[in-house]
Amino acid sequence: MPTGHYKRKPMSDETKRKISVAMKGKKPHPNTIKARIASPKALKASQKNAKKAHEANRGKIIPLERRERISESNKHFWNKPENRRMLSLRQRGDKSHNWKGGKTPKRRRLRQGIEFKLWREAVFKRDNWTCQECGVRGGTTQLHPHHIKSFAEYPELRFAIDNGLTLCAVCHQIEHGQIKLSEVRNHG
């Protein structure tokens, strides 16, 4: 064994309990969270620990207050675009479990990418989740983001928020000439 290194003796159950009590309710430093996200080795260790905790807690009832705290913590993390981008980049291309050699067309890759998703949400949020033609309000399932200037013809404006418009599914079809307004009953 190299000089200055020693083998730590195992911790007693009492010591482990004391550490657990001392750490309860404390959040890790933001840099620690970033390191866990960036490091595949740390991520695997974190997943392994989460699996052990899941098995140990199986069947136990989590109090409502704790569930709400967990929910708020997750919302705080996922609402940050930089966190979503970082996770997206980590799983992109040949790093994805579903990689098949890069045969997905560019148009599809762009529309399924994180930039498009963030643009879409920003347009919906700006328009208060309301169709700008008929005024219907709704969630993402019935709303569509529409590019004012074509996605294909103006690549520099693909993710410009002011080039987007929130439309419901029917108004979006009307806008693209797929159906006529006279064909739609009780709309708007």
Beta strands, then each sheet from edge to edge (+ up, - down):
strand 1: 143-147
strand 2: 164-168
sheet 1: 1+ 2-
end
